Amino acid sequence: MQIKIYDDSLHAHIAASYHNIGDVCQSRRDHNYSSALDYVQKSFIMRFNIYGNSPHHDIILSYESIGDVYRLQGDFSSALDYFHICLNMGLEIYGDSPHPDVAKSYRNIGLVYRSQRDYSSALTWLRRALAVLPPGLSCNRTQILKITQILEWTTQLLVTRMVRTSPPTIQSHSKS
């Protein structure tokens, strides 16, 4: 529909539609990651042709979705690459000001480390995510709750791992 309206030209709405289709493919029960990746990459190419190489919120969204697909596929190295690009672009756009895009990048990097079972690194990145979320915005409350919940789960995983891997204590039975 959008392509007919905009005559197959470059348009942000078409790019957004491709992005949304990719998100739907990614979240389906059958985990159609290859189709998801095709659509979000198509969205990225269109957005790149619209906005160029300069940092832009929509470009960040595309990189983020590509990183998400790679993370879900278990390609953690590629996912980290894309999430770091998002982070750097967000920092370039927003600077030191707290912003949800920057927080999301920190969170996504934390999720990759969590998926890799590097819980200490995951906690570091997740704490950074909380630190840069402006608390006054109502839309951030949900994100704060999600990140806090992920932090709690990750802390539990770290503690469980530490308990499992700690050496057994030797009890001495001395007769007195």
Secondary structure, DSSP 8 states (H G I E B T S, - for coil): -HHHHHTT---HHHHHHHHHHHHHHHHSTT--HHHHHHHHHHHHHHHHHHHTTS--HHHHHHHHHHHHHHHHHT-HHHHHHHHHHHHHHHHHHHTTS--HHHHHHHHHHHHHHHHTT-HHHHHHHHHHHHHTS-TTSHHHHHHHHHHHHHHHHHHHHHHHHHHHHS----------
